[in-house]
Amino acid sequence: MEAPIHKFSELFKQLGLADDPVGIDQFITSHSPLKSEVKLVDAPFWNDAQRAFLRDSIGDDADWAELFDQLNEALRRPRK
């Protein structure tokens, strides 16, 4: 398996979110756990531009796909 082209932090930067480790952890903590019936792209915390980026990238099977999967998994884990 090849390494992703982008880093996890770059996905957050692309989404206009804090891309440092603390900011990433805060985002995931504040939005977890995402209910299983909610698709990542339909999560209520995205703004229109973020949702469009996610939807377009998923539809195009862009090189962000693996990182979307990682984000999706991280958001669905129960937080302690």
FENGIBEL-V581395 format. One record per residue. N is the residue number from 1. RES is the residue in one small letter. OMEGA is omega in whole degrees, 0 to 359 (NA if undefined). D_CENTER is the distance of its C-alpha to the mean C-alpha in Angstrom with 1 decimal. Layout:
BEGIN
N_RES_OMEGA_D_CENTER + N_RES_OMEGA_D_CENTER
END
This chain:
BEGIN
1_m_180_20.7 + 2_e_176_19.7 + 3_a_178_17.4 + 4_p_179_14.3 + 5_i_182_15.4 + 6_h_175_12.7 + 7_k_179_11.8 + 8_f_180_8.6 + 9_s_179_10.0 + 10_e_176_10.5 + 11_l_179_7.0 + 12_f_178_7.2 + 13_k_180_10.7 + 14_q_179_10.2 + 15_l_179_8.3 + 16_g_181_11.4 + 17_l_175_10.2 + 18_a_186_12.2 + 19_d_176_11.5 + 20_d_184_14.2 + 21_p_180_14.0 + 22_v_179_15.3 + 23_g_178_12.9 + 24_i_180_9.8 + 25_d_179_11.8 + 26_q_179_12.9 + 27_f_182_9.7 + 28_i_180_8.8 + 29_t_184_12.5 + 30_s_182_13.0 + 31_h_181_10.7 + 32_s_351_11.6 + 33_p_175_12.9 + 34_l_183_11.4 + 35_k_185_14.4 + 36_s_182_14.8 + 37_e_181_16.2 + 38_v_176_13.3 + 39_k_180_11.2 + 40_l_183_7.4 + 41_v_181_8.7 + 42_d_180_11.5 + 43_a_187_10.1 + 44_p_184_12.7 + 45_f_178_10.9 + 46_w_170_9.7 + 47_n_185_12.7 + 48_d_181_14.4 + 49_a_178_13.4 + 50_q_180_9.6 + 51_r_179_10.3 + 52_a_178_12.7 + 53_f_180_10.7 + 54_l_183_8.2 + 55_r_181_11.5 + 56_d_182_13.6 + 57_s_178_11.7 + 58_i_180_11.5 + 59_g_181_15.1 + 60_d_185_16.2 + 61_d_183_14.7 + 62_a_182_13.7 + 63_d_175_13.3 + 64_w_189_9.5 + 65_a_181_9.7 + 66_e_178_10.0 + 67_l_174_7.0 + 68_f_178_5.0 + 69_d_178_7.6 + 70_q_179_7.2 + 71_l_179_3.9 + 72_n_179_5.9 + 73_e_182_8.9 + 74_a_182_8.3 + 75_l_182_7.9 + 76_r_178_10.9 + 77_r_175_13.1 + 78_p_179_15.9 + 79_r_180_16.3 + 80_k_NA_19.8
END
